[in-house]
Amino acid sequence: MEWKKELEKLNEKYESLPTKGLVISDGETLFSFHEEKLFSAANLIKLPIYLYYYEHAVYGQLDILEEISVPSQGRISGKGILHLLPEIEVWTVEELLKAMIAVSDHEATNQLIAHVGLNPIQEWIETKEWKEDVKLRRYLMDYASGLVNEMSPQGAVAVLKEIIQLGEKNPDWQKRIEFPLLNQQFRTGLPGSLTEKEIPVLEILNKTDEDKTVLHDAALFRYKEKNIYVAAMTQEAENEAQVYAWMQEIGKHIFQSVE
């Protein structure tokens, strides 16, 4: 494919980005480099937590309408909305899941981890084929632990694909599962050159990430009958604009390959 050559040129163009990895897949890997490298996962670690909850909900092992009490004091600031709404102290599991994905809420994420326990989620990850590519070791922003959550590009694609397939196999749940990904508030990365163009039939479901010098994005480009999964990951990046330019060019080439 001509676009593969373009991606190779793109890789050379952004060679100055210090550490980056990429996977593009339509079920089979179409293009990749450093696909197995473990990066600091930062906010992408929210994807396996999301999958854990919906997988258990779909199979009747968990109620996503269950209410969780979230004390107004001590909420994590930064990304998200929970710290801006201290007057709301009761949230459903589903509301926390939406906040975790659509606005990347850290407090919602930690509440969801605490609700079922860190160990059960870790043990569940160990049952997955992608277990070596996803390492959930701590709560978000628990820097005192000295631990780092990690994920590889191929792991990010595998988890996102499993989330989407869970909805496809269970149509009554599909809209619910996909809603926060379709309404992701951060579209600067892979979808950045496309979201403002209002391209008919194109849907982009993504989870983006930024944490100091760590910038990632994992996305599904769904166009007509074609599905392309992508994970682009960088760390030690000092030029944020350059990283986003790289991701946006990747997104543009992917769309050109399917239109």
C-alpha positions as CSV (number, residue, x, y, z in Angstrom):
1,M,0.0,0.0,0.0
2,E,1.2,3.5,-0.9
3,W,0.2,4.8,2.5
4,K,2.7,2.4,4.2
5,K,5.5,4.1,2.3
6,E,4.1,7.4,3.5
7,L,4.2,6.2,7.1
8,E,7.8,5.2,6.7
9,K,8.6,8.6,5.4
10,L,6.7,10.1,8.3
11,N,8.7,8.0,10.7
12,E,11.9,9.5,9.2
13,K,10.4,13.0,9.3
14,Y,9.8,12.8,13.0
15,E,12.9,10.9,13.8
16,S,13.8,13.6,16.4
17,L,11.0,12.5,18.7
18,P,13.1,10.6,21.3
19,T,10.9,7.6,22.1
20,K,7.9,6.6,20.1
21,G,6.0,3.5,19.2
22,L,3.2,2.8,16.8
23,V,0.8,0.0,15.8
24,I,-1.8,0.1,13.0
25,S,-4.0,-2.9,12.6
26,D,-7.2,-4.0,10.8
27,G,-7.1,-7.3,12.6
28,E,-3.7,-8.0,11.2
29,T,-0.8,-5.7,11.9
30,L,-0.4,-3.3,8.9
31,F,2.4,-1.2,10.2
32,S,4.4,-1.0,13.4
33,F,7.6,-0.1,15.2
34,H,8.5,-0.6,18.8
35,E,5.1,-2.3,19.2
36,E,6.2,-4.4,22.1
37,K,8.0,-1.6,24.0
38,L,6.4,-0.8,27.4
39,F,5.8,2.9,27.9
40,S,4.6,4.7,31.0
41,A,0.9,4.1,30.5
42,A,-0.4,7.2,32.2
43,N,-4.0,7.7,31.2
44,L,-4.2,4.8,28.8
45,I,-4.3,2.5,31.8
46,K,-7.9,3.5,32.1
47,L,-8.8,1.3,29.1
48,P,-8.3,-2.1,30.8
49,I,-10.2,-0.8,33.9
50,Y,-13.0,0.2,31.6
51,L,-13.0,-3.2,29.9
52,Y,-12.9,-4.9,33.3
53,Y,-16.1,-3.2,34.4
54,Y,-18.1,-3.6,31.2
55,E,-17.0,-7.2,30.7
56,H,-18.3,-8.0,34.2
57,A,-21.5,-6.0,33.7
58,V,-22.3,-7.7,30.4
59,Y,-22.1,-11.1,32.0
60,G,-24.1,-10.1,35.0
61,Q,-21.2,-10.1,37.5
62,L,-21.5,-6.4,38.3
63,D,-24.1,-3.7,38.3
64,I,-23.0,-0.5,36.6
65,L,-26.0,1.3,38.1
66,E,-24.8,0.7,41.6
67,E,-24.1,3.9,43.5
68,I,-20.8,4.7,45.0
69,S,-20.2,7.3,47.8
70,V,-17.4,9.7,46.9
71,P,-16.5,12.0,49.8
72,S,-16.2,15.6,48.8
73,Q,-12.9,16.0,50.7
74,G,-9.6,14.7,49.3
75,R,-10.6,14.4,45.7
76,I,-7.7,14.4,43.1
77,S,-7.5,17.6,41.2
78,G,-6.3,18.0,37.6
79,K,-8.2,16.3,34.8
80,G,-11.8,15.5,35.1
81,I,-14.9,16.9,36.7
82,L,-15.4,15.2,40.1
83,H,-13.1,17.7,41.9
84,L,-15.2,20.5,40.4
85,L,-18.5,19.0,41.8
86,P,-17.8,18.4,45.5
87,E,-21.5,18.9,46.2
88,I,-22.3,15.6,44.4
89,E,-21.2,12.8,46.7
90,V,-23.0,9.9,45.1
91,W,-22.2,8.6,41.6
92,T,-23.2,5.5,39.8
93,V,-20.5,3.2,38.5
94,E,-21.6,4.0,34.9
95,E,-21.2,7.8,35.6
96,L,-17.7,7.2,36.9
97,L,-16.9,5.1,33.8
98,K,-18.1,7.9,31.5
99,A,-16.0,10.5,33.4
100,M,-13.0,8.2,33.4
101,I,-13.0,7.9,29.6
102,A,-14.6,11.0,28.1
103,V,-12.9,13.6,30.3
104,S,-10.1,11.3,31.7
105,D,-11.1,11.9,35.3
106,H,-8.4,10.7,37.7
107,E,-10.7,10.6,40.8
108,A,-13.3,8.6,39.0
109,T,-10.6,6.1,38.0
110,N,-9.3,5.7,41.5
111,Q,-12.8,5.3,42.8
112,L,-13.4,2.5,40.3
113,I,-10.2,0.8,41.2
114,A,-11.0,1.0,44.9
115,H,-14.6,-0.2,44.4
116,V,-13.5,-3.7,43.3
117,G,-9.9,-3.6,44.5
118,L,-6.6,-3.3,42.7
119,N,-5.7,-7.0,43.1
120,P,-8.8,-8.4,41.4
121,I,-8.2,-6.2,38.4
122,Q,-4.5,-7.2,38.3
123,E,-5.5,-10.9,38.5
124,W,-8.1,-10.5,35.7
125,I,-5.4,-8.9,33.5
126,E,-3.3,-12.0,34.1
127,T,-6.0,-14.1,32.4
128,K,-5.7,-12.0,29.1
129,E,-3.6,-12.7,26.1
130,W,-2.3,-9.2,26.3
131,K,-1.2,-9.5,29.9
132,E,2.5,-8.9,29.1
133,D,1.6,-5.7,27.4
134,V,-0.4,-4.1,30.2
135,K,0.9,-3.5,33.7
136,L,-1.5,-1.9,36.2
137,R,0.6,-1.5,39.4
138,R,-0.8,1.4,41.3
139,Y,-3.6,4.0,41.6
140,L,-3.4,7.1,39.5
141,M,-1.1,9.9,40.8
142,D,0.3,7.6,43.5
143,Y,3.8,8.7,42.8
144,A,4.9,7.9,46.4
145,S,4.6,4.2,45.6
146,G,7.6,4.4,43.2
147,L,5.7,2.1,40.8
148,V,4.8,2.9,37.2
149,N,1.8,1.7,35.2
150,E,2.9,0.5,31.8
151,M,1.5,-0.4,28.4
152,S,2.8,-1.2,24.9
153,P,1.3,0.1,21.7
154,Q,0.2,-3.5,20.8
155,G,-1.3,-3.8,24.2
156,A,-3.3,-0.6,23.8
157,V,-4.7,-1.8,20.5
158,A,-5.5,-5.2,21.9
159,V,-7.5,-3.7,24.9
160,L,-9.3,-1.2,22.7
161,K,-10.2,-3.9,20.2
162,E,-11.6,-6.1,23.0
163,I,-13.7,-3.3,24.3
164,I,-15.2,-2.7,20.8
165,Q,-15.7,-6.4,20.2
166,L,-17.5,-6.8,23.6
167,G,-20.1,-4.3,22.3
168,E,-20.3,-5.9,18.9
169,K,-21.0,-9.3,20.5
170,N,-23.6,-7.8,22.8
171,P,-25.6,-5.4,20.7
172,D,-27.8,-4.3,23.7
173,W,-24.7,-2.9,25.3
174,Q,-22.9,-1.6,22.3
175,K,-24.1,2.1,22.4
176,R,-23.4,2.2,26.1
177,I,-19.9,0.9,25.8
178,E,-18.9,3.1,22.8
179,F,-20.6,6.3,24.0
180,P,-17.7,7.8,26.1
181,L,-15.1,6.8,23.4
182,L,-17.2,8.5,20.7
183,N,-17.5,11.5,22.9
184,Q,-13.9,11.8,24.0
185,Q,-13.3,15.4,24.9
186,F,-9.6,15.3,23.9
187,R,-9.2,15.0,20.1
188,T,-5.9,16.7,19.6
189,G,-4.0,13.5,18.7
190,L,-4.8,11.0,16.0
191,P,-8.2,12.5,15.1
192,G,-6.9,16.1,15.2
193,S,-6.8,16.7,11.4
194,L,-10.2,15.1,10.8
195,T,-12.7,15.8,13.6
196,E,-13.5,19.4,12.4
197,K,-14.2,18.3,8.8
198,E,-17.5,16.5,9.6
199,I,-16.7,13.6,7.3
200,P,-19.8,11.6,6.7
201,V,-19.8,8.0,8.1
202,L,-16.4,8.4,9.7
203,E,-16.4,7.6,13.4
204,I,-13.4,7.9,15.6
205,L,-13.4,6.2,19.0
206,N,-10.4,7.1,21.0
207,K,-8.7,7.5,24.4
208,T,-6.0,10.1,24.5
209,D,-3.3,10.7,27.1
210,E,-1.0,13.4,28.2
211,D,1.1,13.5,31.4
212,K,4.1,15.8,31.4
213,T,6.4,14.4,28.7
214,V,4.1,11.3,28.0
215,L,1.7,11.7,25.1
216,H,-0.3,8.8,23.8
217,D,-3.4,8.1,21.7
218,A,-5.3,4.9,21.0
219,A,-8.1,5.0,18.5
220,L,-10.5,3.1,16.2
221,F,-11.1,4.7,12.8
222,R,-14.5,3.3,11.6
223,Y,-15.4,4.2,8.1
224,K,-18.1,2.4,6.2
225,E,-17.2,-1.3,6.6
226,K,-13.6,-0.8,7.5
227,N,-12.1,-0.7,11.0
228,I,-8.6,0.4,11.6
229,Y,-7.1,0.4,15.1
230,V,-4.1,2.6,16.0
231,A,-2.0,3.2,19.0
232,A,0.7,6.0,18.9
233,M,2.8,6.4,22.0
234,T,5.6,8.7,23.0
235,Q,7.6,9.6,26.1
236,E,10.4,11.9,27.0
237,A,8.8,14.3,24.5
238,E,9.8,17.9,25.0
239,N,8.0,19.3,22.0
240,E,4.2,18.7,22.5
241,A,3.3,20.4,19.2
242,Q,5.6,18.1,17.2
243,V,4.1,15.0,18.9
244,Y,0.6,16.1,18.0
245,A,1.6,16.9,14.4
246,W,3.0,13.4,14.1
247,M,-0.2,11.8,15.4
248,Q,-2.4,14.0,13.2
249,E,-0.4,13.0,10.1
250,I,-0.8,9.4,11.1
251,G,-4.6,9.9,11.4
252,K,-4.8,11.6,8.1
253,H,-2.9,8.8,6.3
254,I,-5.1,6.2,7.9
255,F,-8.2,7.9,6.7
256,Q,-6.8,8.2,3.2
257,S,-6.1,4.4,3.2
258,V,-9.7,3.6,3.9
259,E,-11.7,6.2,2.0
